[in-house]
Amino acid sequence: MNGLLAAKDTGKRQWMYPQVRKGRFYKWRSWLSYFYLLFFFAGPFLRVGGRPLLLLNVIDRQFVLFGRVFWPQDIFLFVLASLVFLVCVVIFTIAFGRIFCGWICPQTIFMEMVFRKIEIWIEGDANKRKKLDAGGWTREKITKKISKHAIFVLISFLIANTFLAYIVGSENLIRIITEPVAAHWVGFISIWVFTIVFYLVYSQVRELVCTLICPYGRLQSVLIDQHTLVVAYDEVRGEPRGKLSKVADPFNLKGDCVDCSLCVAVCPTGIDIRKGTQIECINCTACIDACDQVMDKIGKPRNLIGYFSENMIRLKEKPTFTGRMMAYTAVIAVLTSVLSYFIFSRTDMDLTVMRSAGMLYQQQPGGYISNIYNAEIINKTDKDKTITIIPDDPSVKIKYIQAPGVIGKGGTEKTVFFVMLPASQIHTAKTRIRLKLVVNHQMIQTVSTNFIGPTND
């Protein structure tokens, strides 16, 4: 019976006891989950060029991606990256439905490949777990429940620590763990808040994250069409369904579905895939593995449940790359190219020079004409930098009003200075001059600006 419908009928939540069938898709998902878990737990401690592989430090507004540091000054890159991500989500959903949820989503991976396996290891298969929950509080039940939830808390604690390491960095996490609690009480509380949240999600909330909380299922129902590949039941081949009988069916009045309901028994969200595509379906393929095993036993072809589009089932079409998919792919290619250009052309330091508005040029001793300028220097690295600005032309002089100095990591520095140009070199009202940004005695960037002066006509 559909667990969600049952919940609506009784007014109470129907606890899910999905069975596990280890078919080909389950094995592929398992290997993918092993890779994901290894990457997740190792990620905060991996280094690229001495920097974390991935860091999302929203507290200090510092973000590191594959060893490259990004600061709030790079907000346009995050906006562009978000656009690329959203378009990718759209085209991916149009083409493959909710496959992300069943194969890559952290909620599914941790629930089905970590916590569910522990639950089966301690309490047994679906029937044993259901019987255990329905029974009284015996010594066996108390022992199993305490053991299970103790391990759940421990794993949630590990997840919480790893999650926090992605936010504050592995070095800060180690300090929070090893140093006195009084020195890092905010971090200590954060670890336990995250631990409690993860524990409740994986021990109590479970499939409700996918069926009620996550908005992606609702998005899927808007984006999919008759060309979208989803986990689906081939009703043309399967109907009319009926129990397997030893009596021959010479007129082929029955479909291939033997109405064993195993596809419902293995579904982690409790739906019946034979009722069509539903927003609760996370495309985890558990029903495919279960149905394939039944088809093998009764000598029928596999893929009664499989990856199909509506047109593949009803019109016997092959998967097609539609015009809408082509259009979204083109948009993704353009946005990705633009994003890649900005990321790889991005400099570690950024100098902006502007002539002070409303200020006239001034006569200076020694035959010089001066203009006053404002400059802003941004340090996009994770190290302090000593900076100075020098003219490209040796005959040009700079006199600081507010001299630059050391810029902290991710910081900005403003400076005000005069640029003095020999009057003999001024032939027009506007003269282009070039200024160089020198960081730790190394020239990093050159910018051009206008110099206003009298003409020598």
C-alpha positions as CSV (number, residue, x, y, z in Angstrom):
1,M,0.0,0.0,0.0
2,N,1.2,3.5,-0.8
3,G,2.7,4.8,2.5
4,L,1.8,8.4,1.8
5,L,-1.8,7.6,1.0
6,A,-2.1,5.5,4.1
7,A,-0.8,8.4,6.1
8,K,-3.6,10.6,4.7
9,D,-6.2,7.9,5.4
10,T,-5.2,7.4,9.0
11,G,-4.0,10.8,9.9
12,K,-0.8,9.3,11.2
13,R,2.6,8.8,9.6
14,Q,3.1,5.3,8.3
15,W,6.7,4.2,9.0
16,M,8.6,2.9,6.0
17,Y,10.2,-0.6,6.1
18,P,11.7,-0.9,2.6
19,Q,13.1,-4.2,1.7
20,V,16.5,-4.3,0.0
21,R,17.2,-6.1,-3.3
22,K,20.8,-6.1,-4.4
23,G,20.6,-5.9,-8.1
24,R,22.8,-4.3,-10.7
25,F,21.6,-0.8,-10.0
26,Y,22.0,-1.2,-6.3
27,K,25.6,-2.3,-6.8
28,W,26.4,0.7,-9.0
29,R,24.8,3.1,-6.5
30,S,26.8,1.4,-3.7
31,W,30.1,2.0,-5.6
32,L,29.1,5.6,-6.3
33,S,28.2,6.1,-2.6
34,Y,31.6,4.7,-1.5
35,F,33.4,7.3,-3.7
36,Y,31.1,10.1,-2.5
37,L,31.6,9.2,1.2
38,L,35.4,9.0,0.8
39,F,35.4,12.4,-0.9
40,F,33.1,13.9,1.7
41,F,35.0,12.9,4.7
42,A,38.5,13.5,3.1
43,G,37.5,16.8,1.4
44,P,38.3,19.3,4.2
45,F,41.7,17.8,4.8
46,L,42.9,17.6,1.1
47,R,45.1,20.5,0.0
48,V,45.8,22.1,-3.3
49,G,48.8,24.5,-3.3
50,G,48.6,24.6,0.5
51,R,44.9,25.6,0.5
52,P,41.8,23.4,1.2
53,L,40.3,21.6,-1.7
54,L,36.9,23.1,-0.7
55,L,36.0,25.7,1.9
56,L,32.8,27.6,2.3
57,N,33.6,29.9,5.2
58,V,30.5,32.1,5.3
59,I,31.7,33.5,8.7
60,D,34.8,35.1,7.4
61,R,33.3,35.4,3.9
62,Q,36.1,33.3,2.4
63,F,35.5,30.6,-0.2
64,V,38.0,28.1,-1.6
65,L,37.3,26.0,-4.6
66,F,40.0,23.6,-5.8
67,G,42.7,25.6,-4.1
68,R,41.6,29.0,-5.5
69,V,40.5,31.6,-2.9
70,F,37.3,33.7,-3.6
71,W,36.1,36.7,-1.5
72,P,33.0,38.8,-1.4
73,Q,34.6,41.0,-4.1
74,D,34.1,38.0,-6.5
75,I,30.3,38.0,-5.9
76,F,29.6,38.3,-9.6
77,L,31.4,34.9,-10.1
78,F,29.0,33.3,-7.6
79,V,26.0,34.9,-9.3
80,L,27.2,33.5,-12.6
81,A,28.0,30.1,-11.2
82,S,24.5,30.0,-9.6
83,L,22.9,30.7,-13.0
84,V,24.9,27.9,-14.6
85,F,23.9,25.6,-11.8
86,L,20.2,26.5,-12.1
87,V,20.2,26.0,-15.9
88,C,22.1,22.6,-15.4
89,V,19.4,21.5,-12.9
90,V,16.7,22.4,-15.4
91,I,18.2,20.6,-18.4
92,F,19.2,17.6,-16.2
93,T,15.7,17.3,-14.9
94,I,14.2,17.7,-18.4
95,A,16.4,14.9,-19.6
96,F,16.6,12.5,-16.7
97,G,13.9,13.5,-14.2
98,R,14.8,13.2,-10.5
99,I,17.8,10.9,-11.0
100,F,20.0,13.3,-8.9
101,C,17.9,12.5,-5.9
102,G,18.4,8.7,-6.1
103,W,22.0,8.6,-7.1
104,I,23.9,11.7,-5.9
105,C,21.8,13.5,-3.2
106,P,23.6,13.4,0.2
107,Q,20.3,12.7,1.9
108,T,19.7,9.5,-0.1
109,I,23.3,8.4,0.1
110,F,23.6,8.7,3.8
111,M,20.0,7.4,4.4
112,E,20.1,4.3,2.2
113,M,23.8,3.5,2.0
114,V,24.8,4.2,5.6
115,F,22.0,4.5,8.1
116,R,19.7,1.9,6.4
117,K,22.6,-0.6,6.2
118,I,23.3,-0.2,9.9
119,E,19.7,-0.6,10.7
120,I,19.5,-3.8,8.7
121,W,22.7,-5.1,10.3
122,I,21.4,-4.6,13.9
123,E,17.6,-5.2,13.6
124,G,17.4,-7.4,10.5
125,D,15.4,-7.2,7.3
126,A,12.1,-5.3,6.7
127,N,9.9,-7.9,8.2
128,K,12.0,-8.3,11.3
129,R,12.3,-4.5,11.8
130,K,8.5,-4.2,11.5
131,K,7.9,-7.0,14.0
132,L,10.5,-5.6,16.4
133,D,8.8,-2.1,16.4
134,A,5.3,-3.6,16.8
135,G,6.4,-5.8,19.8
136,G,6.9,-5.0,23.4
137,W,10.0,-3.6,25.0
138,T,11.9,-6.8,25.6
139,R,15.6,-7.0,26.5
140,E,16.4,-7.8,22.9
141,K,14.5,-4.8,21.6
142,I,16.1,-2.4,24.1
143,T,19.6,-3.7,23.3
144,K,19.1,-3.3,19.6
145,K,17.5,0.1,19.8
146,I,20.1,1.5,22.1
147,S,22.9,0.0,19.9
148,K,21.4,1.4,16.7
149,H,20.7,4.9,18.0
150,A,24.1,5.1,19.7
151,I,25.8,4.3,16.3
152,F,23.4,6.8,14.6
153,V,24.5,9.5,17.0
154,L,28.2,8.6,16.5
155,I,27.9,8.8,12.7
156,S,25.9,12.0,13.0
157,F,28.7,13.4,15.1
158,L,31.3,12.5,12.4
159,I,29.1,14.1,9.7
160,A,28.6,17.2,11.9
161,N,32.4,17.6,12.4
162,T,33.1,17.1,8.7
163,F,30.3,19.5,7.7
164,L,31.7,22.1,10.1
165,A,35.2,21.6,8.7
166,Y,33.9,22.7,5.3
167,I,32.7,26.0,6.9
168,V,35.5,26.9,9.3
169,G,38.4,24.9,7.9
170,S,40.0,21.7,9.1
171,E,42.7,23.6,11.2
172,N,40.0,25.4,13.1
173,L,38.0,22.2,13.6
174,I,41.1,20.5,15.1
175,R,41.5,23.4,17.5
176,I,37.9,23.3,18.5
177,I,38.3,19.5,19.3
178,T,41.6,19.6,21.0
179,E,41.6,22.9,22.9
180,P,39.4,23.7,26.0
181,V,35.7,24.1,25.4
182,A,35.8,27.6,26.9
183,A,38.1,28.8,24.1
184,H,35.7,27.6,21.4
185,W,32.3,27.4,22.9
186,V,30.5,28.6,19.8
187,G,32.2,25.9,17.7
188,F,31.5,23.3,20.4
189,I,27.8,24.2,20.4
190,S,27.7,24.2,16.6
191,I,29.0,20.7,16.4
192,W,26.3,19.4,18.7
193,V,23.6,21.3,17.1
194,F,24.6,19.8,13.7
195,T,24.9,16.4,15.3
196,I,21.3,16.6,16.7
197,V,20.0,17.9,13.3
198,F,21.6,15.1,11.4
199,Y,20.6,12.5,13.9
200,L,16.9,13.5,13.7
201,V,17.0,13.7,10.0
202,Y,18.3,10.2,9.5
203,S,16.6,8.5,12.5
204,Q,13.2,10.2,12.5
205,V,12.5,12.5,9.5
206,R,14.0,10.2,6.9
207,E,12.0,10.0,3.6
208,L,9.9,13.0,4.6
209,V,12.9,15.1,3.5
210,C,12.3,13.8,-0.1
211,T,8.6,13.7,-0.1
212,L,7.6,16.9,1.8
213,I,10.5,19.1,2.6
214,C,12.7,19.2,-0.5
215,P,11.3,21.4,-3.3
216,Y,13.0,19.5,-6.1
217,G,10.2,17.0,-6.4
218,R,7.8,19.8,-7.1
219,L,10.2,21.3,-9.6
220,Q,10.4,17.9,-11.4
221,S,6.7,17.8,-11.9
222,V,6.8,21.1,-13.8
223,L,9.9,20.3,-15.9
224,I,9.4,16.8,-17.1
225,D,7.6,16.0,-20.3
226,Q,6.8,13.0,-22.6
227,H,10.5,12.9,-23.6
228,T,12.0,12.8,-20.1
229,L,13.7,9.6,-19.0
230,V,12.5,8.5,-15.6
231,V,12.1,5.3,-13.6
232,A,8.7,4.1,-15.0
233,Y,6.5,1.0,-15.3
234,D,5.9,-0.2,-18.8
235,E,2.1,-0.5,-18.5
236,V,1.7,-1.5,-22.1
237,R,3.7,-4.6,-21.5
238,G,2.7,-5.2,-17.9
239,E,-1.1,-4.7,-18.0
240,P,-3.5,-6.3,-17.3
241,R,-1.6,-7.6,-14.3
242,G,-2.4,-10.8,-12.6
243,K,-1.0,-13.4,-10.2
244,L,1.3,-16.0,-11.7
245,S,-0.6,-19.1,-12.6
246,K,0.4,-22.6,-13.5
247,V,-2.4,-22.7,-16.1
248,A,-1.2,-21.6,-19.6
249,D,-2.5,-18.4,-21.1
250,P,-2.7,-19.2,-24.8
251,F,-4.4,-16.0,-25.8
252,N,-1.9,-13.8,-23.8
253,L,-4.7,-12.1,-21.9
254,K,-2.4,-11.2,-19.0
255,G,0.5,-8.8,-19.0
256,D,4.0,-9.6,-17.6
257,C,3.3,-8.0,-14.2
258,V,2.5,-10.7,-11.7
259,D,1.2,-8.2,-9.1
260,C,3.8,-9.3,-6.5
261,S,4.0,-5.7,-5.2
262,L,7.7,-6.2,-4.5
263,C,8.3,-2.8,-6.3
264,V,6.2,-1.2,-3.6
265,A,7.9,-3.2,-0.8
266,V,11.4,-1.9,-1.8
267,C,10.5,1.7,-2.4
268,P,12.0,4.0,0.3
269,T,9.2,6.5,-0.1
270,G,6.4,3.9,-0.2
271,I,4.9,4.7,-3.6
272,D,3.5,2.3,-6.2
273,I,5.5,3.0,-9.4
274,R,2.7,1.2,-11.4
275,K,0.5,4.2,-10.8
276,G,2.7,6.4,-13.0
277,T,5.3,9.1,-12.4
278,Q,4.9,10.7,-8.9
279,I,6.7,13.5,-7.3
280,E,7.7,11.3,-4.4
281,C,9.7,9.0,-6.7
282,I,13.4,9.7,-6.2
283,N,14.5,7.5,-9.1
284,C,16.6,5.3,-6.8
285,T,16.0,2.2,-9.1
286,A,15.2,-0.1,-6.2
287,C,12.0,-1.1,-8.0
288,I,13.9,-1.9,-11.1
289,D,16.2,-4.3,-9.3
290,A,13.3,-6.0,-7.6
291,C,11.3,-6.4,-10.7
292,D,14.2,-7.6,-12.8
293,Q,14.8,-10.4,-10.2
294,V,11.1,-11.4,-10.5
295,M,11.3,-11.4,-14.3
296,D,14.4,-13.6,-14.2
297,K,12.6,-16.1,-12.0
298,I,9.5,-16.4,-14.2
299,G,11.4,-16.4,-17.5
300,K,10.3,-13.0,-18.7
301,P,12.4,-10.2,-20.2
302,R,13.8,-7.6,-17.8
303,N,12.9,-3.9,-17.8
304,L,9.3,-4.2,-17.1
305,I,10.3,-1.3,-14.8
306,G,13.2,0.7,-16.2
307,Y,14.3,4.0,-17.5
308,F,11.6,5.1,-19.9
309,S,10.0,8.2,-21.3
310,E,6.3,8.4,-21.9
311,N,6.8,8.2,-25.6
312,M,9.1,5.2,-25.3
313,I,6.3,3.3,-23.6
314,R,3.3,4.4,-25.6
315,L,4.8,5.2,-29.0
316,K,7.9,2.9,-28.8
317,E,10.2,5.8,-29.6
318,K,13.9,5.8,-28.8
319,P,15.3,8.5,-26.5
320,T,15.7,11.8,-28.3
321,F,17.6,14.9,-27.8
322,T,14.8,17.5,-28.1
323,G,15.0,21.1,-29.3
324,R,14.4,22.3,-25.8
325,M,17.4,20.2,-24.5
326,M,19.6,21.6,-27.3
327,A,18.6,25.2,-26.4
328,Y,19.4,24.6,-22.7
329,T,22.7,22.9,-23.6
330,A,23.7,25.9,-25.7
331,V,22.9,28.3,-22.8
332,I,24.9,26.1,-20.4
333,A,27.9,26.1,-22.8
334,V,27.8,29.9,-23.1
335,L,27.5,30.5,-19.4
336,T,30.1,27.9,-18.6
337,S,32.5,29.5,-21.1
338,V,32.0,32.9,-19.6
339,L,32.4,31.7,-16.1
340,S,35.6,29.8,-17.0
341,Y,37.0,32.9,-18.6
342,F,36.4,35.0,-15.5
343,I,37.7,32.4,-13.2
344,F,41.0,31.7,-15.1
345,S,41.6,35.4,-15.9
346,R,41.0,36.4,-12.4
347,T,44.0,38.1,-10.7
348,D,45.1,37.7,-7.1
349,M,45.3,41.5,-6.7
350,D,43.0,44.1,-8.2
351,L,43.9,47.8,-8.6
352,T,41.3,50.5,-9.5
353,V,42.5,54.0,-10.0
354,M,40.2,57.0,-10.5
355,R,41.0,60.7,-10.9
356,S,39.3,62.8,-8.2
357,A,36.2,64.2,-9.7
358,G,35.9,68.0,-9.8
359,M,39.6,68.6,-9.0
360,L,41.7,70.8,-11.4
361,Y,45.3,70.2,-12.2
362,Q,47.9,72.1,-10.2
363,Q,51.2,73.7,-11.0
364,Q,54.1,72.2,-9.0
365,P,57.7,73.3,-8.5
366,G,60.2,72.1,-10.9
367,G,58.0,72.3,-14.0
368,Y,55.5,69.6,-13.0
369,I,51.8,69.5,-13.3
370,S,49.9,67.3,-10.8
371,N,46.5,65.5,-10.6
372,I,45.1,63.9,-7.5
373,Y,43.9,60.3,-7.7
374,N,42.0,57.8,-5.5
375,A,43.0,54.1,-5.7
376,E,41.5,51.0,-4.2
377,I,43.6,47.8,-4.0
378,I,41.9,44.4,-3.3
379,N,43.8,41.5,-1.9
380,K,42.1,38.3,-3.1
381,T,44.7,35.9,-1.6
382,D,44.8,34.3,1.8
383,K,48.1,36.0,2.8
384,D,49.0,39.6,3.8
385,K,50.6,41.6,1.0
386,T,52.8,44.7,1.0
387,I,51.9,46.9,-1.9
388,T,53.0,50.1,-3.6
389,I,52.0,52.0,-6.8
390,I,54.7,53.3,-9.2
391,P,54.5,55.0,-12.6
392,D,55.4,53.1,-15.7
393,D,57.3,56.2,-17.0
394,P,60.4,57.0,-14.9
395,S,59.9,60.7,-15.5
396,V,56.5,60.7,-13.8
397,K,56.4,61.1,-10.0
398,I,54.0,60.0,-7.3
399,K,53.5,61.8,-4.1
400,Y,51.3,60.0,-1.5
401,I,48.8,61.8,0.7
402,Q,47.6,58.5,2.1
403,A,50.2,55.9,1.4
404,P,49.3,52.2,0.9
405,G,51.0,49.6,3.1
406,V,50.2,46.1,4.1
407,I,46.8,44.7,3.0
408,G,45.4,41.8,5.0
409,K,44.2,38.6,3.4
410,G,40.9,39.2,1.6
411,G,41.1,42.9,2.5
412,T,41.0,46.2,0.7
413,E,43.2,49.3,1.0
414,K,42.4,52.8,-0.2
415,T,45.1,55.3,-1.0
416,V,45.2,58.9,-2.2
417,F,48.1,60.4,-4.1
418,F,49.3,63.0,-6.6
419,V,50.7,62.1,-10.0
420,M,53.1,64.7,-11.2
421,L,53.9,64.8,-14.9
422,P,56.5,67.1,-16.5
423,A,54.8,70.0,-18.2
424,S,57.0,69.4,-21.3
425,Q,55.3,66.1,-21.9
426,I,51.7,67.5,-21.9
427,H,50.5,68.3,-25.4
428,T,46.8,67.7,-25.1
429,A,44.1,68.3,-22.5
430,K,44.1,64.5,-21.7
431,T,47.2,62.4,-21.5
432,R,47.1,58.7,-20.9
433,I,49.4,57.5,-18.1
434,R,50.1,54.0,-16.9
435,L,50.5,53.0,-13.2
436,K,51.9,49.7,-11.9
437,L,50.9,47.8,-8.8
438,V,53.9,46.2,-7.1
439,V,53.2,43.5,-4.5
440,N,56.1,42.2,-2.4
441,H,58.6,43.8,-4.9
442,Q,56.9,42.1,-7.9
443,M,54.9,43.9,-10.5
444,I,51.4,42.4,-10.6
445,Q,49.1,44.7,-12.6
446,T,49.2,47.7,-14.9
447,V,46.3,50.2,-15.2
448,S,45.8,53.2,-17.5
449,T,44.1,56.5,-16.5
450,N,43.7,60.0,-17.8
451,F,45.8,62.9,-16.7
452,I,44.3,66.4,-17.1
453,G,46.7,69.3,-17.9
454,P,47.2,72.5,-19.9
455,T,48.0,72.3,-23.6
456,N,51.3,73.7,-24.9
457,D,49.8,75.0,-28.1
